[in-house]
Amino acid sequence: GLTVIVDHGSGVSTMYAHCERGSIQVSPGQRVSRGQTLARVDSTGWSTGDHLHWSVYKNGSPVDPFAM
């Protein structure tokens, strides 16, 4: 599916996946603000309904956001 990745600096990034086709409202390299809409979610792949797949990465590896 379609994803948006936000680089937070210091090696931390977040990924927002299952974005609805044509709904992404940001561009590569654009600065974003807290609360800003990035895209709308959709039901992509083998899912059974609309949902957001959210992941946190540190230096390119997935991490538990509660352990940061």
C-alpha positions in Angstrom: 0.0 0.0 0.0 0.9 3.7 0.1 2.9 5.0 3.0 4.1 8.3 4.4 7.4 8.3 6.4 8.2 11.3 8.7 11.8 11.9 9.7 11.9 13.3 13.2 15.7 13.7 13.3 18.2 11.9 15.5 17.6 8.7 13.5 13.9 8.5 14.5 11.2 8.1 11.9 7.6 7.1 11.9 5.7 5.3 9.1 2.0 5.6 8.4 0.8 2.9 6.0 -2.5 1.8 4.3 -3.0 5.3 2.9 -5.9 5.8 0.5 -4.8 6.2 -3.1 -4.7 9.9 -4.0 -5.1 11.0 -0.4 -1.5 11.8 0.5 -1.4 15.5 1.4 2.4 16.0 1.9 5.4 15.9 -0.5 8.9 14.5 -0.1 11.1 16.8 1.9 8.1 18.9 3.2 8.1 20.0 6.8 5.0 18.9 8.7 3.5 20.0 12.0 1.9 18.2 14.9 -1.8 17.6 14.1 -1.4 18.1 10.4 -3.2 15.6 8.2 -0.8 13.5 6.2 -3.3 11.3 4.3 -6.5 9.3 4.7 -6.4 5.6 5.6 -7.8 2.8 3.5 -8.2 -0.9 3.4 -5.2 -2.0 1.3 -3.7 -5.4 0.9 -5.4 -8.3 2.6 -7.1 -6.3 5.4 -10.7 -6.5 6.3 -11.3 -2.8 6.8 -9.9 0.7 6.9 -7.0 0.9 9.4 -3.7 2.7 10.0 -0.4 0.7 10.2 1.9 2.9 12.3 5.6 2.0 13.0 8.5 3.7 14.7 12.1 3.2 13.5 15.4 4.1 15.1 18.3 4.2 12.6 16.2 2.2 10.1 15.3 -0.6 12.5 11.8 -1.0 14.0 11.5 -0.3 17.7 8.9 -0.5 20.5 7.7 3.2 20.8 7.1 2.5 24.5 10.7 1.6 25.1 12.1 4.8 23.7 
